[in-house]
Amino acid sequence: MRHRVKGRKLGRTASHRKATLRALSSALIKEHRIETTLPKAKELRTFIEPLITTAKVDNTHNRRKAFSILQNKYAVTELFETVGPAAADRPGGYTRVLKIGVRQGDSAEMAVIELVDFNDVAPEQKSAKKKRTRRAGKSGKPVVSDTPKEKKPTVEKPVSEDKIEEEVSASNEVAVETEDTVAEAAVEKTEEKVANKQPEVTADAETDTDASEEEKKPESGKESSK
């Protein structure tokens, strides 16, 4: 049983565990965001947050204290010049742990640990997608959506007087041309009708003349006999 035993062993000895947390802390101070396993990320929070609290007050004693833990002068300089001033107004909770799934191979739970003051970015607003008014269903027939379309306000452009006069003259010319074409079409129709009726009239006239000649011939014979 591990009653009242603080911390995770991480499968390492005490010296190996301290070296691992020291290396992770230096990487987090330089990069502001690292990826590791979930148990290491949780254990790293308890290791680095007291160091950030110490870095809020920049003096020789605090720098020596931080160096005795990190054993890296470049990480100590970055801690006191960048990370400490950025977290000056924050009372605690300088880091954030986010789960990112399982690692392939050994199925270890992975997480991202980051400094809140350097990764507190507002999420980007996603652009609204255009709604389609019609979409084909399973049957292939278009389905009309109930969302009403927004009508864009129409802006009337001023029309000059010259353009109005040109449009009126053009409409008058078109009207005259249509009247002329209608009259020509009517004349052509009447001519066609007359041409079709002429052969009928001539045929009737020929039959009438033949009948009159036949009637006259016997009368002339009778007169001669007398």
C-alpha positions in Angstrom: 0.0 0.0 0.0 1.1 3.6 -0.8 -0.7 5.4 2.0 0.5 9.1 2.3 3.2 8.5 -0.4 3.3 11.6 -2.6 4.2 11.6 -6.3 4.5 9.2 -9.1 7.6 6.9 -9.5 7.3 6.9 -13.3 9.2 3.5 -13.4 12.4 5.3 -12.4 14.8 5.7 -9.5 14.8 8.9 -7.5 17.8 10.4 -9.4 16.5 9.3 -12.8 13.1 10.8 -12.0 14.6 14.2 -11.0 16.6 14.3 -14.2 13.6 13.5 -16.3 11.5 16.3 -14.7 14.4 18.7 -14.9 14.7 18.1 -18.7 11.0 18.4 -19.2 10.9 21.7 -17.3 13.8 23.2 -19.3 12.0 22.2 -22.6 8.7 23.6 -21.4 10.3 26.9 -20.4 12.0 27.2 -23.8 9.2 26.0 -26.1 6.1 27.0 -23.9 4.3 23.8 -25.1 5.5 20.2 -25.2 4.0 16.7 -25.8 4.6 13.8 -23.3 2.7 11.0 -21.6 -0.2 11.9 -19.3 1.5 10.8 -16.0 4.6 12.8 -16.8 2.6 15.9 -17.6 0.7 15.7 -14.4 3.9 15.2 -12.4 5.6 18.1 -14.2 3.0 20.5 -13.1 3.9 20.0 -9.4 7.6 20.4 -10.3 7.6 23.6 -12.5 4.8 25.7 -11.0 6.7 26.5 -7.8 9.6 27.6 -10.0 7.4 30.0 -11.9 6.2 31.5 -8.6 9.8 32.0 -7.6 10.6 33.7 -11.0 8.0 36.5 -10.3 10.6 38.2 -8.1 13.9 38.6 -9.9 16.8 38.6 -7.5 20.1 36.8 -7.0 18.7 34.4 -4.3 15.8 33.3 -6.5 18.0 32.8 -9.5 20.4 30.6 -7.5 17.5 28.6 -6.1 16.1 28.0 -9.6 19.5 27.0 -11.0 20.0 24.5 -8.2 16.9 22.7 -9.4 17.1 23.1 -13.2 20.9 22.9 -13.6 20.6 24.9 -16.9 21.6 28.6 -17.0 19.8 29.2 -20.3 16.5 27.9 -18.9 17.0 30.0 -15.8 17.5 33.2 -17.9 14.4 32.5 -20.0 12.4 31.7 -16.8 13.2 35.0 -15.1 13.2 37.2 -18.2 10.1 35.9 -20.1 8.0 33.4 -18.2 8.1 35.2 -14.7 7.0 38.6 -16.0 4.2 37.1 -18.1 2.8 35.3 -15.1 3.2 38.3 -12.7 -0.6 38.9 -12.4 -1.6 35.3 -12.2 -2.0 33.8 -8.7 -1.4 30.2 -9.8 -2.3 27.6 -12.4 0.4 28.6 -14.9 0.2 25.4 -16.9 -2.6 23.5 -18.7 -2.7 19.7 -19.5 -4.7 18.6 -22.5 -5.3 14.9 -23.4 -4.6 14.1 -27.1 -5.3 10.3 -27.3 -3.3 7.1 -27.2 0.2 6.5 -28.6 0.6 3.9 -31.2 2.8 0.9 -30.2 2.4 0.8 -26.4 -1.1 2.5 -26.1 0.2 5.0 -23.6 -2.0 8.0 -22.9 -0.5 11.1 -24.4 -1.1 14.7 -23.4 0.1 18.3 -24.2 1.3 20.5 -21.3 1.6 24.2 -22.1 2.1 27.6 -20.4 -1.3 29.4 -20.1 0.1 32.9 -20.6 1.8 31.9 -24.0 -1.0 29.7 -25.4 -4.1 31.5 -24.3 -5.3 32.3 -27.9 -9.0 33.0 -28.7 -10.4 30.3 -31.1 -10.9 31.4 -34.7 -14.4 32.0 -35.7 -15.5 29.6 -38.4 -17.1 31.1 -41.5 -20.8 30.3 -41.8 -21.5 27.8 -44.5 -23.9 28.8 -47.3 -27.2 27.0 -47.0 -28.4 25.3 -50.1 -32.0 26.0 -51.1 -32.4 22.8 -52.9 -30.9 19.4 -52.5 -31.5 16.1 -54.1 -33.1 13.4 -51.9 -32.8 9.7 -52.1 -35.5 9.5 -54.7 -33.7 12.0 -56.9 -36.4 14.7 -56.6 -35.3 18.1 -55.5 -36.4 19.0 -52.0 -37.1 22.7 -51.3 -35.9 23.9 -47.9 -38.0 26.1 -45.7 -35.3 28.7 -45.1 -36.4 32.0 -46.7 -34.0 33.7 -49.0 -32.8 37.1 -48.0 -33.6 39.7 -50.6 -30.9 42.2 -51.4 -32.1 45.8 -51.5 -32.1 47.1 -55.0 -30.5 50.5 -55.6 -32.1 52.6 -58.4 -29.5 54.3 -60.5 -30.4 57.8 -61.9 -31.1 57.9 -65.6 -30.1 60.8 -67.7 -32.6 62.7 -70.0 -30.5 61.9 -73.1 -30.8 58.1 -72.5 -34.6 58.5 -72.0 -34.9 60.4 -75.3 -32.9 57.7 -77.1 -35.0 54.9 -75.7 -38.3 56.7 -76.7 -37.0 57.3 -80.3 -35.8 53.7 -80.5 -39.3 52.5 -79.4 -41.0 54.7 -81.9 -38.8 53.4 -84.8 -39.6 49.9 -83.7 -43.3 50.6 -83.7 -43.1 52.1 -87.3 -41.2 49.2 -88.6 -43.7 46.7 -87.1 -46.6 48.7 -88.7 -44.9 48.6 -92.1 -44.2 44.9 -91.9 -47.9 44.2 -90.9 -49.1 46.3 -93.9 -46.8 44.5 -96.3 -47.9 41.1 -95.0 -51.6 42.1 -95.5 -50.9 43.2 -99.1 -49.1 39.9 -99.9 -52.0 37.9 -98.5 -54.5 39.7 -100.6 -52.4 39.2 -103.7 -52.1 35.5 -103.1 -55.9 35.3 -102.7 -56.5 37.1 -106.0 -54.0 34.9 -107.8 -55.7 31.8 -106.5 -59.1 32.9 -107.6 -58.2 33.9 -111.2 -58.1 30.4 -112.7 -61.5 29.6 -111.3 -63.0 32.7 -112.9 -61.5 31.9 -116.3 -62.7 28.3 -116.3 -66.3 29.4 -115.6 -66.1 32.0 -118.3 -65.0 29.4 -120.9 -67.8 27.0 -120.0 -70.3 29.9 -120.4 -69.0 30.8 -123.8 -69.1 27.2 -125.0 -72.8 26.9 -123.9 -73.8 30.1 -125.6 -72.2 29.0 -128.9 -74.0 25.6 -128.8 -77.3 27.4 -128.3 -76.7 29.7 -131.2 -75.8 26.9 -133.7 -79.2 25.2 -133.9 -81.0 28.5 -134.2 -78.8 29.4 -137.2 -79.6 26.0 -138.9 -83.3 26.5 -138.4 -83.2 29.9 -140.0 -81.4 28.5 -143.0 -83.9 25.7 -143.5 -86.7 28.2 -143.6 
